[in-house]
């Protein structure tokens, strides 16, 4: 479930990234050129991660995004986002944010800012800065924080910002395991109805946020999930009861296309590792992947070779 939720957050952050900027920075439209779009540097961020060898259970949702400015300057701003749900090691979190900062700055040498989004109950307890002091030498690195339990629920409900509905969905997800399914279903439907009532939102964003809501809050009973889909069909006056299912099937189809492309990339890297004497950096360049990805594939190949049983053993 953790990995699935991470992917949902990564997707929705890209779907409503401009709205996230407006939610965190009231003057966002005066600072950023939203019309020029955004460039998501996931591959580059993988090369800069402070803990590349850690498993997914200890990772966070990290996004590195290139955003153009409106002031005419050629440099760009990097927005680094952490979506941190479990804060058992909250003391280490500020240091990790600082590690990202100096690695990103050292590589790009451009202005940047950072946003940490806390999705757990104890988000308020996580510091918003990293401090170091020793023998007259000190530095303070402070970053923006957004705790999903911070804003008042009425403020989120009345907001004209699509990201506010994303936060509402995340807040309701915290109820899972703490209230009966029937009550959670009612809360989930309330968020869906609120979303569908926001006529000022684009149709595309409504569908993306609805998809996030549907998959982020999942009930233990399959029947309850079917009730939710049925109610949404009734609300949207869809004559075809499979309307939402067909849409989600299309999403799965697109996801399958992405996974197929990833398999092609991996096989290409494997072929280069086995059939050439190219350096890993050269292979990364030829395959249009990160050096970290090539190292990861090579490690997996070495592991399989080590585990292969000897003939006649």
Beta strands, then each sheet from edge to edge (+ up, - down):
strand 1: 38-40
strand 2: 61-67
strand 3: 77-84
strand 4: 112-118
strand 5: 129-134
strand 6: 137-142
strand 7: 144-147
sheet 1: 1+ 2- 3+ 4+ 7+
sheet 2: 5+ 6-
end
